[in-house]
């Protein structure tokens, strides 16, 4: 039986992260009275009260990331650079904090980033159409970004490694599901881990800087309007990766906004492949359940849906290998 962290363990981890964030802030010259945890899932988000600074402290990470902290820092630098570039062009984003250097800070075993605190409107929902419009506007803006980014960052070795770990955790993922996931990843990995292979298979799709992690979801509503946030997985890729699980209404609204902005419409065939890859990312994420027990129930509906979908989004029937 897989051993999970307890509620007390999670509380200790969050407190440790908040304490580290406060200490790092004080080292940078911030007058921190108390660290206040705003959010705690994969990262602990800490407001350094009374300053206007929020710290993102990643705490639940794939084994491949913890084994390569330099790669984590490189990705965090890309996150800060892209968000700062967008803010500098007056695009509505949560910007990096101007009160500290725009660099990841290492403290007490955590690599953390510092952001501007923004007031949020409680329970505000822009609605599906507005969320899709914001996503299209973000894609239009990111087309001009010229910094170096890797290809499809989230689809990396953490998927293979997660599946390997799940082989020894049958209470988290049944053997039949694991077999399907491995067969599916064997089909998708050559395509999504190589830009050249991807562009050969989908020559009309194009690759550009994208948010990398459901930008239609990662929107903060403030009294002054909506802001895009959470660029941790910023990457090069097709825009379809950012629209996985947006649903028919969301995709239609995106296409309408894209047409107004001079962007291409979504490719339905590519979207199916990207959604299959996203599903595998979620399946592999189950390996993190010992660190984050809520994943077991949280991912259950996605797993049930995944079992009913065509293998690799029907990729095997397209002629691509």
C-alpha positions as CSV (number, residue, x, y, z in Angstrom):
1,X,0.0,0.0,0.0
2,X,1.4,3.4,-1.0
3,X,2.3,5.6,2.0
4,X,0.8,9.1,1.8
5,X,1.7,12.3,3.6
6,X,-0.8,13.1,6.4
7,X,-2.6,16.4,6.9
8,X,-0.1,17.2,9.6
9,X,2.8,16.5,7.2
10,X,1.2,18.8,4.6
11,X,0.8,21.5,7.1
12,X,4.4,21.2,8.2
13,X,5.6,21.4,4.5
14,X,3.5,24.5,3.9
15,X,4.8,26.2,7.0
16,X,8.4,25.3,6.0
17,X,7.9,26.8,2.6
18,X,6.3,30.0,4.0
19,X,9.1,30.4,6.5
20,X,11.7,29.9,3.8
21,X,9.9,32.5,1.6
22,X,9.8,35.0,4.5
23,X,13.5,34.5,5.2
24,X,14.4,34.9,1.5
25,X,12.4,38.1,1.4
26,X,14.1,39.5,4.4
27,X,17.5,38.7,2.9
28,X,16.4,40.7,-0.1
29,X,15.6,43.7,2.0
30,X,11.8,43.3,2.3
31,X,10.2,44.3,5.6
32,X,8.3,41.0,6.2
33,X,6.0,41.0,9.3
34,X,4.4,37.6,8.6
35,X,4.2,35.1,5.7
36,X,0.6,34.4,4.8
37,X,-0.2,31.2,2.8
38,X,-2.7,32.0,0.1
39,X,-2.7,28.7,-1.8
40,X,-1.2,25.3,-1.3
41,X,-1.3,22.6,-4.0
42,X,1.7,21.9,-6.2
43,X,3.3,25.2,-4.9
44,X,2.8,27.1,-1.8
45,X,1.8,30.7,-2.6
46,X,2.9,33.1,0.1
47,X,2.0,36.7,0.6
48,X,4.9,38.5,2.5
49,X,2.6,40.8,4.6
50,X,2.7,43.8,4.6
51,X,4.7,44.1,1.4
52,X,3.2,43.9,-2.1
53,X,5.1,40.7,-2.8
54,X,3.9,37.1,-3.3
55,X,6.3,34.2,-3.5
56,X,5.7,31.0,-5.4
57,X,7.4,28.1,-3.7
58,X,7.2,24.8,-5.7
59,X,6.9,22.0,-3.2
60,X,5.4,19.0,-5.2
61,X,7.7,18.2,-8.1
62,X,8.4,15.2,-10.3
63,X,11.5,13.2,-9.4
64,X,13.1,14.2,-12.6
65,X,12.9,17.9,-11.6
66,X,14.3,17.4,-8.0
67,X,17.2,15.5,-9.6
68,X,18.0,18.4,-11.8
69,X,17.6,21.7,-9.9
70,X,19.5,23.6,-12.6
71,X,16.8,22.8,-15.1
72,X,14.2,24.0,-12.7
73,X,16.0,27.3,-12.3
74,X,16.3,27.7,-16.1
75,X,12.5,27.2,-16.5
76,X,11.8,29.6,-13.7
77,X,14.0,32.2,-15.4
78,X,12.0,31.7,-18.6
79,X,8.8,32.1,-16.6
80,X,10.0,35.4,-15.1
81,X,11.3,36.7,-18.4
82,X,8.1,36.0,-20.3
83,X,5.8,37.4,-17.7
84,X,8.1,40.5,-17.3
85,X,8.2,40.9,-21.1
86,X,4.4,40.8,-21.3
87,X,4.0,43.3,-18.4
88,X,6.5,45.6,-20.1
89,X,4.3,45.6,-23.2
90,X,1.3,46.4,-21.0
91,X,-0.3,43.0,-21.5
92,X,-2.5,42.1,-18.5
93,X,-0.5,39.7,-16.5
94,X,0.6,39.2,-12.9
95,X,4.1,40.7,-13.2
96,X,7.3,39.7,-11.4
97,X,7.9,41.8,-8.3
98,X,9.8,45.1,-9.1
99,X,11.1,45.1,-5.5
100,X,13.6,42.2,-5.8
101,X,15.9,41.0,-8.6
102,X,14.0,39.1,-11.4
103,X,15.7,35.8,-10.6
104,X,14.8,32.6,-8.8
105,X,16.0,32.5,-5.2
106,X,17.2,29.4,-3.5
107,X,16.5,29.1,0.2
108,X,16.2,26.1,2.5
109,X,15.8,23.5,-0.3
110,X,13.3,25.5,-2.4
111,X,13.8,27.5,-5.6
112,X,11.2,30.3,-5.5
113,X,10.1,33.2,-7.5
114,X,8.8,36.6,-6.4
115,X,5.7,38.3,-7.9
116,X,3.5,41.4,-7.5
117,X,0.7,41.0,-5.1
118,X,-2.7,41.8,-6.7
119,X,-6.1,42.1,-5.1
120,X,-8.6,39.4,-6.3
121,X,-12.3,39.6,-6.6
122,X,-13.6,36.6,-4.7
123,X,-15.5,34.0,-6.7
124,X,-15.4,36.1,-9.9
125,X,-15.7,34.1,-13.1
126,X,-15.1,35.8,-16.4
127,X,-17.1,33.1,-18.2
128,X,-16.1,30.7,-21.0
129,X,-16.2,33.1,-23.9
130,X,-14.1,35.8,-22.1
131,X,-11.6,33.2,-20.9
132,X,-11.1,32.0,-24.5
133,X,-10.8,35.5,-25.8
134,X,-8.1,36.2,-23.1
135,X,-6.3,33.1,-24.3
136,X,-6.3,34.2,-27.9
137,X,-5.1,37.7,-27.0
138,X,-2.3,36.1,-25.0
139,X,-1.3,33.9,-28.0
140,X,-1.3,36.9,-30.3
141,X,1.0,38.8,-27.9
142,X,3.4,35.9,-27.4
143,X,4.0,35.6,-31.1
144,X,6.3,38.6,-30.8
145,X,8.4,37.1,-27.9
146,X,11.8,36.3,-29.2
147,X,13.5,34.7,-26.2
148,X,14.7,31.1,-26.3
149,X,12.2,28.5,-25.1
150,X,12.3,24.7,-25.3
151,X,9.7,22.6,-27.1
152,X,6.6,21.4,-25.1
153,X,8.2,21.5,-21.7
154,X,5.5,19.6,-19.8
155,X,5.9,16.5,-22.0
156,X,9.3,15.5,-20.7
157,X,11.0,12.6,-19.0
158,X,8.7,13.0,-16.0
159,X,6.0,11.1,-17.9
160,X,8.2,8.0,-18.4
161,X,9.6,8.2,-14.9
162,X,6.1,8.7,-13.4
163,X,4.8,5.6,-15.2
164,X,7.9,3.7,-14.1
165,X,7.1,4.6,-10.4
166,X,3.4,3.6,-10.8
167,X,4.5,0.1,-11.8
168,X,5.2,-0.3,-8.1
169,X,2.1,1.4,-6.9
170,X,-0.8,-0.7,-8.2
171,X,-3.2,0.8,-5.7
172,X,-2.8,4.1,-7.5
173,X,-2.9,2.8,-11.1
174,X,-4.2,-0.6,-12.2
175,X,-1.9,-2.8,-14.3
176,X,-4.3,-2.6,-17.3
177,X,-4.2,1.2,-17.1
178,X,-0.5,1.3,-16.8
179,X,-0.2,-0.9,-19.9
180,X,-2.4,1.4,-21.9
181,X,-0.5,4.4,-20.7
182,X,2.9,2.9,-21.8
183,X,1.6,1.9,-25.2
184,X,0.1,5.4,-25.7
185,X,3.2,7.2,-24.6
186,X,5.3,5.0,-27.0
187,X,3.2,6.4,-29.8
188,X,3.2,10.0,-28.6
189,X,6.7,10.5,-27.3
190,X,8.5,10.6,-30.6
191,X,6.1,13.2,-31.9
192,X,5.8,15.6,-28.9
193,X,9.4,15.4,-27.7
194,X,10.9,16.5,-31.0
195,X,10.0,19.7,-32.7
196,X,11.3,18.5,-36.0
197,X,9.1,15.3,-35.8
198,X,6.1,17.4,-34.7
199,X,6.4,19.9,-37.5
200,X,6.8,17.1,-40.1
201,X,3.6,15.5,-38.8
202,X,1.6,18.7,-38.6
203,X,3.3,21.1,-41.1
204,X,0.4,23.6,-41.1
205,X,0.1,23.9,-37.3
206,X,3.1,26.1,-36.5
207,X,4.9,26.5,-33.2
208,X,5.1,29.6,-31.1
209,X,5.6,30.7,-27.5
210,X,2.5,29.5,-25.5
211,X,1.5,29.6,-21.8
212,X,1.9,25.9,-21.3
213,X,-0.7,25.2,-18.7
214,X,-4.3,26.0,-19.4
215,X,-4.2,29.8,-19.6
216,X,-8.0,29.9,-19.8
217,X,-8.0,28.5,-16.3
218,X,-5.1,30.5,-14.9
219,X,-6.8,33.9,-14.9
220,X,-7.0,36.1,-11.9
221,X,-9.9,38.6,-11.7
222,X,-9.0,41.9,-10.0
223,X,-11.0,45.1,-9.4
224,X,-9.2,46.5,-12.5
225,X,-9.8,43.5,-14.8
226,X,-8.5,40.1,-15.6
227,X,-4.8,39.1,-15.5
228,X,-3.1,36.0,-16.9
229,X,-0.9,34.2,-14.4
230,X,1.2,31.1,-13.7
231,X,3.7,30.8,-16.5
232,X,5.6,28.0,-14.9
233,X,5.3,25.8,-18.0
234,X,5.9,28.5,-20.6
235,X,7.2,26.8,-23.7
236,X,7.2,26.5,-27.5
237,X,4.4,24.5,-28.9
238,X,1.1,24.5,-30.9
239,X,-1.7,26.7,-29.5
240,X,-3.8,23.5,-29.2
241,X,-1.7,22.5,-26.1
242,X,-3.1,25.6,-24.3
243,X,-6.7,24.7,-25.3
244,X,-6.8,21.1,-24.1
245,X,-10.0,20.4,-22.1
246,X,-11.4,23.9,-22.9
247,X,-14.6,22.1,-24.2
248,X,-16.6,22.8,-27.4
249,X,-17.9,26.2,-26.2
250,X,-14.4,27.3,-25.2
251,X,-12.8,26.1,-28.5
252,X,-15.5,27.9,-30.6
253,X,-15.0,31.1,-28.6
254,X,-11.3,30.8,-29.1
255,X,-11.7,30.4,-32.8
256,X,-13.9,33.4,-33.0
257,X,-11.4,35.6,-31.1
258,X,-8.5,34.1,-33.1
259,X,-10.2,35.2,-36.4
260,X,-10.5,38.7,-35.1
261,X,-6.8,38.7,-34.1
262,X,-5.5,37.2,-37.4
263,X,-4.7,33.9,-35.8
264,X,-5.4,30.5,-37.3
265,X,-8.3,28.3,-36.1
266,X,-7.7,25.3,-34.0
267,X,-6.8,22.1,-35.7
268,X,-9.2,19.5,-34.4
269,X,-7.0,16.5,-35.2
270,X,-4.0,18.1,-33.5
271,X,-6.2,19.0,-30.5
272,X,-7.2,15.4,-30.0
273,X,-3.5,14.4,-30.0
274,X,-2.6,17.2,-27.6
275,X,-5.5,16.2,-25.3
276,X,-4.2,12.6,-25.3
277,X,-0.8,13.8,-24.3
278,X,-2.3,16.0,-21.6
279,X,-4.2,13.0,-20.3
280,X,-0.9,11.0,-20.1
281,X,0.6,13.9,-18.2
282,X,-2.2,13.6,-15.7
283,X,-1.9,9.8,-15.5
284,X,1.9,10.1,-14.7
285,X,1.0,12.8,-12.2
286,X,-0.5,10.1,-10.0
287,X,3.1,9.2,-9.1
288,X,3.1,12.4,-7.1
289,X,0.1,11.3,-5.0
290,X,2.2,10.3,-2.0
291,X,3.3,13.9,-1.8
292,X,-0.2,15.3,-2.6
293,X,-2.9,12.8,-1.6
294,X,-5.7,14.9,-3.0
295,X,-4.6,13.8,-6.5
296,X,-6.1,10.3,-6.0
297,X,-9.7,11.6,-5.9
298,X,-9.0,14.7,-7.9
299,X,-7.7,12.8,-10.9
300,X,-10.3,10.0,-10.8
301,X,-12.8,11.7,-13.2
302,X,-10.0,12.4,-15.7
303,X,-8.9,8.7,-15.6
304,X,-12.4,7.5,-16.2
305,X,-12.7,9.8,-19.2
306,X,-9.2,8.7,-20.4
307,X,-10.2,5.0,-20.5
308,X,-13.0,5.8,-23.0
309,X,-10.9,7.8,-25.5
310,X,-9.1,6.5,-28.6
311,X,-5.5,5.5,-28.0
312,X,-3.3,8.5,-28.5
313,X,-6.2,10.6,-29.9
314,X,-6.5,8.2,-32.9
315,X,-2.9,8.9,-33.9
316,X,-2.4,5.3,-35.0
317,X,-5.0,5.8,-37.7
318,X,-3.4,8.9,-39.2
319,X,-0.5,7.4,-40.9
320,X,2.1,9.2,-38.6
321,X,4.7,7.0,-36.9
